[in-house]
Amino acid sequence: MTELGTATNLADLLRATAAARGPEVAFVDAPTGLETTWAQLDLAVDHLAAGLLRHGLVAGDRVALLLGNRIEFVASYFATLRAGLVSLPLNTAYTQHEVSDVLTRSGARLVIADEGTEAVAGAAAPEGCDVVVVGDSSFDALSRLGSRADAHVPGAGDAAGDPEAIAVLLYTSGSSGPSKGAMLSHRALLANIDQLRAIDPSPVQPDDVVLLVLPLFHVYALNAVLGLAVAQGARSVLVPRFSPAAALESISAFGITNIPAAPPVFVAWASLPDLAERLAGVRTMISGAAALAPAIFAEYAVRAGNPVWEGYGLTEAAPVVSSTMVGRRAKPGCVGSPLPGVEVRLVDESGETSDPEDTGEIWVRGANLFSGYWPDGSEGPDADGWWATGDVAYADEDGDLHLVDRRRDLVIVSGFNVYPYEVETVIASHPAVAEVAVIGLPHEHTGETVAAYVVPIVGAGLTTDDVRDLCEQRLARFKCPTTITIVESLPHTSTGKLAKGRLREGRP
């Protein structure tokens, strides 16, 4: 377990863990079973970091990672940080247009791709942005430019030791406009790892074997899983893409003890008759990125013998703000209490702290907050260190947070506010519901109307009348969905969040 007190660069964590646990296995590639030790990884990072600088990159240059969950992503990520460069992880599902847009706006100097993304990277890279591909001669040559003698990574300068230097540039989804590049410093990333480790017990333990199926280009996997696992010295099993059967096979094949995932993973496994047997060796399950339906929460609590812990976070918070693991109170629909070192206040529409049990916008303060948006640091924390998230929540009698919705997702029906999350919570309380999404659609008489898309638990026989009756019992009339659609599945982003934009476009 690495001490964070002296770390100023996130790659310091890898160096310290390699020094303490060098010959132990750090990562396993699930498809091939190929193992990489801490010492091997640290050496590869040294080579690649020196090679990146000898390639002509200078401190602060952006290096895009268009890679899947593989050891080359891990090595490239830590190499950019060790060299004082800025890592720019990109969604591997991005189109050429989307990749080109981010590369251009970020001013990226280099893209590291793999065989699955090489064509997109090559076509999207603007002038002045090189492309290297893992496994080909250009990448090998780049990594060979350095040597173990370059322990200080020549050319990195002071940037590699400045905790306020930008380590990672992550572009948000842009659901309310063009995507923005959140600038995460080494300080912010290290702080959130420290805050997670301060939970007793920490979400990842040194003797854990972690299923790394979440995409590494997303901040949840990048820092709350990968960063924390490296700091703790835990072994990680890299899974390139989620397949319910293959992922379950990996659990038994590699002795998985820790599963951080998004709701679609837990939904996919919930109907398995031998769920408890399959998860017998797993001691920690964590769900994030979206809400877990109460029926699915209950399935795991009863059948798997362990709760699924839930939390809340944002890219701008590096990412975790709260978790039910803090107070060890696993409750359906709850995202828990703030992490140690993170402050949260709920603010009403007048800018004052909300009354107890009233809803309010979540404001966050802590060392884990970002440095504003690229390139000028705009819209970052205020002079007192507070940052308004745009998310609405209330705190229960234990002080645990319950999300209500995003302000931008508000549906206005005949002038009345409807929070989709409130409607989703009611529908999700039905024992036959596995997942639900509620959106607003244009309506000629009321301005907007509420529409619900519902995924039933397999074999439950749920009907639209069941859903309608439940809503009418528990919601004001203007909040009740006027259209209810039973679907086999809902669209998700690659990180597990509901893709409500696709529903609004009529593409369930």
VEXDREN-2710 file (C-alpha; in Angstrom, 1 decimal):
% VEXDREN-2710
k/r/px/py/pz
1/MET/0.0/0.0/0.0
2/THR/1.6/3.2/-1.2
3/GLU/1.8/6.3/1.1
4/LEU/0.4/9.3/-0.6
5/GLY/1.9/12.0/1.6
6/THR/5.0/12.6/-0.5
7/ALA/3.4/12.0/-3.9
8/THR/3.2/15.0/-6.2
9/ASN/2.7/13.1/-9.5
10/LEU/0.1/10.4/-9.9
11/ALA/2.8/8.2/-11.4
12/ASP/4.7/8.3/-8.0
13/LEU/2.1/5.8/-6.8
14/LEU/3.2/3.3/-9.4
15/ARG/6.9/3.8/-8.6
16/ALA/6.3/3.3/-4.9
17/THR/4.1/0.2/-5.3
18/ALA/6.6/-1.3/-7.8
19/ALA/9.4/-0.8/-5.2
20/ALA/7.3/-2.5/-2.5
21/ARG/5.7/-5.3/-4.6
22/GLY/7.9/-5.5/-7.7
23/PRO/7.6/-9.3/-8.5
24/GLU/3.9/-9.5/-7.7
25/VAL/1.3/-9.6/-10.5
26/ALA/-0.2/-6.2/-11.0
27/PHE/-2.4/-6.7/-14.1
28/VAL/-3.9/-9.7/-15.9
29/ASP/-5.3/-9.5/-19.4
30/ALA/-8.5/-11.6/-19.2
31/PRO/-8.7/-12.8/-22.8
32/THR/-5.2/-14.1/-22.9
33/GLY/-4.2/-14.6/-19.3
34/LEU/-1.1/-12.6/-19.8
35/GLU/0.3/-11.2/-16.6
36/THR/2.3/-8.1/-15.9
37/THR/4.2/-7.5/-12.6
38/TRP/4.6/-4.2/-10.9
39/ALA/8.3/-4.1/-11.8
40/GLN/7.7/-4.8/-15.4
41/LEU/5.0/-2.1/-15.6
42/ASP/7.2/0.5/-13.9
43/LEU/10.1/-0.3/-16.3
44/ALA/7.8/0.0/-19.3
45/VAL/6.5/3.3/-18.1
46/ASP/10.0/4.6/-17.7
47/HIS/10.9/3.6/-21.2
48/LEU/7.8/5.0/-22.7
49/ALA/7.9/8.3/-20.7
50/ALA/11.5/8.9/-21.9
51/GLY/10.5/8.0/-25.5
52/LEU/7.6/10.4/-25.5
53/LEU/9.9/13.3/-24.5
54/ARG/12.6/12.3/-27.0
55/HIS/9.8/12.3/-29.6
56/GLY/9.7/16.0/-29.2
57/LEU/6.9/16.4/-26.7
58/VAL/7.3/19.0/-23.9
59/ALA/5.8/19.3/-20.5
60/GLY/2.1/20.2/-20.7
61/ASP/1.6/18.7/-24.2
62/ARG/-1.6/16.7/-24.6
63/VAL/-1.3/13.0/-25.5
64/ALA/-4.6/11.3/-26.5
65/LEU/-5.2/7.7/-25.5
66/LEU/-7.6/5.9/-27.9
67/LEU/-7.2/2.5/-26.4
68/GLY/-9.3/-0.2/-24.9
69/ASN/-8.8/-1.9/-21.5
70/ARG/-5.4/-3.4/-22.1
71/ILE/-2.0/-3.1/-20.4
72/GLU/-0.8/-0.6/-23.1
73/PHE/-3.5/1.8/-21.9
74/VAL/-2.1/1.5/-18.3
75/ALA/1.5/2.0/-19.4
76/SER/0.7/4.9/-21.7
77/TYR/-1.4/6.6/-19.1
78/PHE/1.3/6.5/-16.4
79/ALA/4.0/7.3/-18.9
80/THR/2.4/10.6/-20.0
81/LEU/2.0/11.6/-16.3
82/ARG/5.6/10.6/-15.4
83/ALA/6.8/12.7/-18.3
84/GLY/4.9/15.8/-17.2
85/LEU/2.5/15.5/-20.1
86/VAL/-1.3/15.7/-20.0
87/SER/-3.2/12.5/-20.6
88/LEU/-6.3/12.8/-22.8
89/PRO/-8.3/9.6/-22.6
90/LEU/-10.9/9.3/-25.4
91/ASN/-14.0/7.2/-25.7
92/THR/-13.2/4.3/-28.1
93/ALA/-16.7/4.4/-29.4
94/TYR/-16.2/8.0/-30.7
95/THR/-16.7/8.5/-34.4
96/GLN/-14.0/10.2/-36.6
97/HIS/-15.8/13.5/-36.3
98/GLU/-15.9/13.3/-32.5
99/VAL/-12.3/12.3/-32.2
100/SER/-11.2/15.1/-34.6
101/ASP/-13.2/17.6/-32.7
102/VAL/-11.6/16.8/-29.3
103/LEU/-8.1/16.5/-30.8
104/THR/-8.5/19.9/-32.4
105/ARG/-10.0/21.7/-29.4
106/SER/-7.5/20.2/-27.0
107/GLY/-4.5/20.9/-29.2
108/ALA/-3.3/17.3/-28.8
109/ARG/0.2/16.5/-30.1
110/LEU/0.0/12.7/-30.2
111/VAL/-2.6/9.9/-30.3
112/ILE/-1.8/6.4/-29.1
113/ALA/-4.2/4.0/-30.7
114/ASP/-4.6/0.3/-31.1
115/GLU/-5.7/-2.0/-33.9
116/GLY/-9.4/-1.3/-33.2
117/THR/-9.1/2.5/-33.3
118/GLU/-6.1/3.0/-35.6
119/ALA/-8.3/3.9/-38.7
120/VAL/-10.3/6.5/-36.8
121/ALA/-7.3/8.0/-35.2
122/GLY/-5.4/8.2/-38.5
123/ALA/-8.3/9.9/-40.2
124/ALA/-9.2/12.2/-37.3
125/ALA/-5.7/13.5/-36.3
126/PRO/-5.3/17.2/-37.4
127/GLU/-2.1/18.6/-38.8
128/GLY/0.7/18.5/-36.1
129/CYS/-0.8/15.6/-34.3
130/ASP/1.1/12.3/-34.7
131/VAL/-0.4/8.8/-34.4
132/VAL/1.3/5.7/-33.0
133/VAL/-0.2/2.3/-32.7
134/VAL/0.4/-0.1/-29.9
135/GLY/2.2/-3.2/-31.1
136/ASP/3.5/-1.7/-34.3
137/SER/7.0/-0.6/-35.0
138/SER/6.4/3.1/-34.4
139/PHE/5.1/2.4/-30.9
140/ASP/8.0/0.0/-30.1
141/ALA/10.5/2.5/-31.4
142/LEU/9.0/5.2/-29.3
143/SER/9.2/3.1/-26.2
144/ARG/12.8/2.0/-27.0
145/LEU/14.0/5.6/-27.2
146/GLY/14.2/5.6/-23.4
147/SER/16.2/3.4/-21.0
148/ARG/16.1/2.5/-17.3
149/ALA/19.0/5.0/-16.9
150/ASP/16.5/7.8/-17.6
151/ALA/15.1/7.3/-14.1
152/HIS/14.3/11.0/-13.8
153/VAL/12.8/11.1/-17.2
154/PRO/15.0/13.8/-18.8
155/GLY/13.2/16.8/-20.2
156/ALA/10.1/16.6/-18.0
157/GLY/11.3/19.5/-15.9
158/ASP/9.5/20.8/-12.9
159/ALA/6.0/19.9/-14.4
160/ALA/6.5/16.3/-13.4
161/GLY/6.7/17.3/-9.7
162/ASP/4.1/20.1/-9.6
163/PRO/0.9/18.8/-7.9
164/GLU/-1.1/21.6/-9.5
165/ALA/0.1/20.7/-13.0
166/ILE/-2.8/19.3/-15.2
167/ALA/-2.5/15.5/-15.3
168/VAL/-5.7/14.6/-17.2
169/LEU/-8.0/16.4/-19.6
170/LEU/-11.4/14.7/-19.8
171/TYR/-14.1/15.9/-22.0
172/THR/-17.6/15.8/-20.6
173/SER/-20.6/14.3/-22.4
174/GLY/-21.8/17.6/-23.7
175/SER/-25.5/16.7/-23.2
176/SER/-26.3/20.3/-22.5
177/GLY/-24.1/21.7/-25.3
178/PRO/-20.6/21.2/-26.6
179/SER/-18.4/19.0/-24.5
180/LYS/-16.0/20.7/-22.1
181/GLY/-12.6/19.6/-21.2
182/ALA/-12.3/19.2/-17.4
183/MET/-8.8/19.9/-16.2
184/LEU/-7.8/17.4/-13.4
185/SER/-4.5/18.2/-11.6
186/HIS/-2.3/15.6/-10.0
187/ARG/-3.4/17.2/-6.7
188/ALA/-7.1/16.5/-7.4
189/LEU/-6.6/12.9/-8.6
190/LEU/-4.3/12.1/-5.6
191/ALA/-6.7/13.7/-3.2
192/ASN/-9.6/11.6/-4.3
193/ILE/-7.6/8.4/-4.0
194/ASP/-6.6/9.6/-0.5
195/GLN/-10.3/10.3/0.3
196/LEU/-11.3/6.8/-0.9
197/ARG/-8.6/5.2/1.2
198/ALA/-9.8/7.1/4.3
199/ILE/-13.1/5.1/4.2
200/ASP/-12.9/2.2/6.6
201/PRO/-12.7/-0.2/5.0
202/SER/-11.5/1.3/1.7
203/PRO/-13.4/0.3/-1.4
204/VAL/-10.3/-1.5/-2.7
205/GLN/-8.0/-3.5/-0.3
206/PRO/-4.3/-4.4/-1.0
207/ASP/-5.3/-8.1/-1.3
208/ASP/-8.2/-7.6/-3.7
209/VAL/-8.4/-8.9/-7.2
210/VAL/-10.4/-6.2/-9.1
211/LEU/-12.5/-6.8/-12.2
212/LEU/-11.7/-3.8/-14.4
213/VAL/-14.5/-4.0/-16.9
214/LEU/-15.4/-0.3/-16.7
215/PRO/-13.8/1.5/-19.6
216/LEU/-10.5/3.1/-18.6
217/PHE/-11.2/6.2/-20.6
218/HIS/-13.9/7.1/-18.1
219/VAL/-12.9/8.9/-14.8
220/TYR/-14.7/6.3/-12.7
221/ALA/-12.4/3.5/-13.9
222/LEU/-9.4/5.7/-14.4
223/ASN/-9.1/7.1/-10.9
224/ALA/-11.6/5.5/-8.5
225/VAL/-10.6/2.0/-9.7
226/LEU/-7.2/2.1/-11.6
227/GLY/-5.7/4.8/-9.5
228/LEU/-6.9/3.4/-6.2
229/ALA/-5.9/-0.2/-7.1
230/VAL/-2.3/1.0/-8.0
231/ALA/-2.1/3.0/-4.7
232/GLN/-3.3/0.0/-2.8
233/GLY/-1.2/-2.5/-4.7
234/ALA/-4.3/-4.6/-5.6
235/ARG/-4.2/-6.9/-8.7
236/SER/-6.5/-5.9/-11.6
237/VAL/-8.0/-8.1/-14.3
238/LEU/-8.4/-6.1/-17.5
239/VAL/-11.6/-7.0/-19.5
240/PRO/-11.7/-5.3/-22.9
241/ARG/-15.5/-5.3/-23.2
242/PHE/-18.5/-6.5/-21.1
243/SER/-20.1/-9.8/-21.9
244/PRO/-22.2/-11.2/-19.1
245/ALA/-21.0/-14.8/-19.5
246/ALA/-17.4/-14.0/-20.1
247/ALA/-17.2/-11.6/-17.2
248/LEU/-18.7/-14.2/-14.9
249/GLU/-16.1/-16.7/-16.2
250/SER/-13.4/-14.2/-15.3
251/ILE/-14.7/-14.0/-11.8
252/SER/-14.0/-17.6/-11.1
253/ALA/-11.0/-18.0/-13.4
254/PHE/-9.0/-15.2/-11.8
255/GLY/-10.4/-15.2/-8.2
256/ILE/-12.1/-11.8/-8.5
257/THR/-13.0/-10.3/-5.1
258/ASN/-14.0/-6.8/-6.0
259/ILE/-16.4/-5.7/-8.7
260/PRO/-16.8/-2.0/-9.4
261/ALA/-19.3/-1.6/-12.3
262/ALA/-22.3/0.3/-13.7
263/PRO/-26.0/-0.8/-13.3
264/PRO/-26.2/-2.6/-16.7
265/VAL/-23.7/-5.2/-15.4
266/PHE/-25.7/-6.0/-12.3
267/VAL/-29.0/-6.0/-14.3
268/ALA/-27.5/-8.5/-16.8
269/TRP/-26.5/-10.9/-14.0
270/ALA/-29.7/-10.5/-11.8
271/SER/-31.8/-13.2/-13.5
272/LEU/-29.1/-15.9/-13.2
273/PRO/-30.4/-18.8/-11.1
274/ASP/-26.9/-19.5/-9.7
275/LEU/-26.0/-15.9/-8.9
276/ALA/-24.9/-16.6/-5.3
277/GLU/-22.7/-19.5/-6.4
278/ARG/-21.1/-17.4/-9.2
279/LEU/-20.3/-14.5/-6.8
280/ALA/-19.3/-16.6/-3.8
281/GLY/-15.7/-15.3/-3.7
282/VAL/-16.7/-11.6/-4.2
283/ARG/-16.6/-9.5/-1.1
284/THR/-17.2/-6.0/-2.5
285/MET/-19.6/-4.9/-5.2
286/ILE/-19.9/-1.2/-6.1
287/SER/-22.3/0.4/-8.6
288/GLY/-21.8/3.9/-10.0
289/ALA/-22.5/6.2/-13.0
290/ALA/-26.3/5.8/-12.7
291/ALA/-28.9/4.7/-10.3
292/LEU/-29.5/1.0/-9.5
293/ALA/-33.2/0.0/-9.5
294/PRO/-34.4/-1.1/-6.0
295/ALA/-35.5/-4.5/-7.4
296/ILE/-32.0/-5.2/-8.6
297/PHE/-30.5/-3.9/-5.3
298/ALA/-32.7/-6.3/-3.5
299/GLU/-31.8/-9.2/-5.7
300/TYR/-28.1/-8.9/-4.8
301/ALA/-28.8/-8.2/-1.1
302/VAL/-30.9/-11.3/-0.8
303/ARG/-29.4/-13.8/-3.3
304/ALA/-25.7/-12.7/-3.4
305/GLY/-25.4/-12.3/0.3
306/ASN/-23.7/-8.9/-0.1
307/PRO/-25.1/-5.4/-0.7
308/VAL/-24.2/-3.4/-3.8
309/TRP/-22.6/-0.2/-2.5
310/GLU/-23.6/2.9/-4.4
311/GLY/-22.0/6.3/-4.8
312/TYR/-22.1/9.7/-6.5
313/GLY/-19.4/11.5/-8.4
314/LEU/-18.5/13.7/-11.3
315/THR/-15.6/14.1/-13.7
316/GLU/-15.0/17.5/-12.1
317/ALA/-14.6/15.9/-8.7
318/ALA/-12.0/13.3/-9.8
319/PRO/-14.6/11.7/-9.4
320/VAL/-16.1/10.4/-6.1
321/VAL/-18.1/12.8/-3.9
322/SER/-20.1/10.4/-1.7
323/SER/-20.6/6.7/-1.1
324/THR/-22.9/4.4/1.0
325/MET/-19.6/2.8/2.1
326/VAL/-18.8/5.8/4.3
327/GLY/-21.5/5.1/6.8
328/ARG/-21.8/1.4/5.9
329/ARG/-25.5/2.0/5.2
330/ALA/-26.6/0.4/1.9
331/LYS/-30.0/1.7/1.0
332/PRO/-31.8/1.5/-2.3
333/GLY/-31.8/4.8/-4.1
334/CYS/-29.2/6.3/-1.8
335/VAL/-25.7/7.5/-2.7
336/GLY/-24.4/7.8/0.8
337/SER/-22.4/10.4/2.7
338/PRO/-19.5/12.6/1.5
339/LEU/-16.1/11.1/1.6
340/PRO/-13.7/12.1/4.3
341/GLY/-12.2/15.4/3.2
342/VAL/-15.1/16.3/0.9
343/GLU/-17.7/18.9/2.0
344/VAL/-21.2/19.0/0.5
345/ARG/-24.0/21.5/1.0
346/LEU/-27.4/21.6/-0.5
347/VAL/-28.3/25.1/-1.9
348/ASP/-31.9/26.3/-2.7
349/GLU/-32.9/28.5/-5.6
350/SER/-32.2/31.7/-3.6
351/GLY/-28.6/30.6/-3.0
352/GLU/-29.1/29.7/0.7
353/THR/-28.5/26.4/2.4
354/SER/-31.7/24.3/2.0
355/ASP/-33.8/23.4/5.0
356/PRO/-33.3/19.9/6.4
357/GLU/-34.9/17.2/4.2
358/ASP/-35.6/19.8/1.4
359/THR/-34.1/19.4/-1.9
360/GLY/-31.2/21.6/-3.1
361/GLU/-28.4/21.8/-5.6
362/ILE/-25.3/19.9/-4.6
363/TRP/-22.3/22.1/-4.0
364/VAL/-19.0/20.5/-3.4
365/ARG/-15.7/21.6/-1.8
366/GLY/-12.5/19.6/-1.5
367/ALA/-8.9/19.1/-2.7
368/ASN/-10.3/16.7/-5.3
369/LEU/-12.0/19.4/-7.4
370/PHE/-10.9/20.2/-10.9
371/SER/-9.1/23.3/-12.0
372/GLY/-11.8/24.5/-14.3
373/TYR/-12.5/23.8/-18.0
374/TRP/-9.9/23.8/-20.8
375/PRO/-8.1/26.0/-21.8
376/ASP/-8.5/28.9/-19.4
377/GLY/-9.8/27.3/-16.2
378/SER/-13.3/28.9/-16.6
379/GLU/-16.3/27.7/-14.5
380/GLY/-14.1/26.2/-11.8
381/PRO/-14.6/26.4/-8.0
382/ASP/-15.5/29.8/-6.6
383/ALA/-13.2/32.0/-4.4
384/ASP/-14.3/30.0/-1.4
385/GLY/-13.5/26.7/-3.1
386/TRP/-17.2/25.7/-3.7
387/TRP/-18.4/24.3/-7.0
388/ALA/-22.1/23.9/-8.0
389/THR/-22.7/20.5/-9.6
390/GLY/-26.1/21.1/-11.2
391/ASP/-27.4/18.0/-9.5
392/VAL/-30.3/18.1/-7.1
393/ALA/-30.6/16.0/-4.0
394/TYR/-32.0/15.8/-0.4
395/ALA/-30.4/14.4/2.7
396/ASP/-32.3/11.8/4.9
397/GLU/-32.3/11.6/8.7
398/ASP/-28.8/9.9/8.6
399/GLY/-27.4/12.6/6.5
400/ASP/-27.1/10.4/3.4
401/LEU/-27.8/11.9/0.0
402/HIS/-30.6/10.9/-2.3
403/LEU/-30.3/12.3/-5.9
404/VAL/-33.4/13.9/-7.3
405/ASP/-32.2/14.9/-10.8
406/ARG/-30.1/17.1/-13.0
407/ARG/-31.5/20.6/-13.3
408/ARG/-31.1/20.4/-17.0
409/ASP/-33.3/17.3/-17.2
410/LEU/-36.2/19.1/-15.6
411/VAL/-39.5/18.5/-17.4
412/ILE/-42.0/21.4/-17.2
413/VAL/-45.6/20.3/-17.6
414/SER/-48.1/23.2/-17.8
415/GLY/-45.7/25.3/-15.8
416/PHE/-45.2/22.6/-13.1
417/ASN/-41.7/21.2/-12.5
418/VAL/-41.3/17.4/-12.8
419/TYR/-38.0/15.8/-11.9
420/PRO/-37.6/12.6/-14.0
421/TYR/-35.7/10.9/-11.2
422/GLU/-38.7/11.2/-8.9
423/VAL/-40.9/9.4/-11.4
424/GLU/-38.2/6.9/-12.1
425/THR/-37.9/6.2/-8.4
426/VAL/-41.6/5.4/-8.1
427/ILE/-41.6/3.1/-11.1
428/ALA/-38.4/1.4/-10.1
429/SER/-40.0/0.6/-6.7
430/HIS/-42.2/-2.0/-8.5
431/PRO/-40.7/-5.5/-7.8
432/ALA/-40.9/-6.4/-11.5
433/VAL/-38.9/-3.5/-12.8
434/ALA/-35.3/-3.9/-13.7
435/GLU/-34.6/-0.5/-15.1
436/VAL/-36.5/2.7/-16.1
437/ALA/-35.8/5.9/-17.9
438/VAL/-38.1/8.9/-17.8
439/ILE/-37.8/11.9/-20.2
440/GLY/-39.8/14.9/-21.3
441/LEU/-41.3/15.1/-24.7
442/PRO/-42.9/18.1/-26.5
443/HIS/-46.6/18.5/-26.1
444/GLU/-48.8/21.0/-27.9
445/HIS/-51.1/21.7/-24.9
446/THR/-48.9/21.3/-21.9
447/GLY/-45.5/22.3/-23.3
448/GLU/-44.0/19.0/-22.3
449/THR/-45.2/15.7/-21.2
450/VAL/-43.7/12.8/-19.2
451/ALA/-42.7/9.6/-21.1
452/ALA/-41.4/6.4/-19.4
453/TYR/-39.5/3.5/-20.8
454/VAL/-39.5/0.4/-18.6
455/VAL/-37.4/-2.8/-18.7
456/PRO/-39.1/-5.6/-16.7
457/ILE/-37.3/-8.3/-14.9
458/VAL/-37.2/-11.4/-17.1
459/GLY/-40.4/-13.5/-16.8
460/ALA/-42.1/-10.9/-14.5
461/GLY/-45.0/-10.3/-16.9
462/LEU/-45.1/-6.5/-16.2
463/THR/-47.7/-4.5/-18.1
464/THR/-48.1/-0.8/-18.9
465/ASP/-51.3/-0.8/-16.7
466/ASP/-49.2/-2.0/-13.7
467/VAL/-46.9/0.9/-14.2
468/ARG/-49.7/3.4/-14.8
469/ASP/-51.6/2.3/-11.7
470/LEU/-48.5/2.6/-9.5
471/CYS/-47.8/6.1/-10.7
472/GLU/-51.4/7.2/-10.2
473/GLN/-51.3/6.0/-6.6
474/ARG/-48.1/7.8/-5.7
475/LEU/-47.7/10.8/-8.0
476/ALA/-49.6/14.0/-8.7
477/ARG/-51.4/13.8/-12.0
478/PHE/-49.1/16.2/-13.8
479/LYS/-46.1/14.0/-12.9
480/CYS/-47.7/10.7/-14.2
481/PRO/-46.3/9.5/-17.6
482/THR/-48.7/10.0/-20.4
483/THR/-46.8/7.3/-22.4
484/ILE/-45.4/4.1/-21.0
485/THR/-43.3/1.8/-23.2
486/ILE/-42.2/-1.6/-22.1
487/VAL/-38.8/-2.4/-23.7
488/GLU/-36.3/-5.2/-23.6
489/SER/-33.4/-2.9/-22.9
490/LEU/-32.5/0.8/-22.6
491/PRO/-29.7/2.6/-24.5
492/HIS/-26.6/3.2/-22.4
493/THR/-23.3/5.1/-23.0
494/SER/-20.2/3.0/-22.9
495/THR/-19.8/4.0/-19.2
496/GLY/-23.2/2.7/-18.2
497/LYS/-25.1/5.9/-18.0
498/LEU/-28.6/6.0/-19.6
499/ALA/-28.4/7.6/-23.0
500/LYS/-31.6/9.7/-22.7
501/GLY/-30.7/11.7/-25.8
502/ARG/-31.3/8.6/-27.9
503/LEU/-34.7/8.1/-26.3
504/ARG/-35.6/11.7/-27.1
505/GLU/-34.6/11.0/-30.6
506/GLY/-36.9/8.0/-30.7
507/ARG/-34.1/5.4/-30.7
508/PRO/-34.7/3.2/-27.6
END
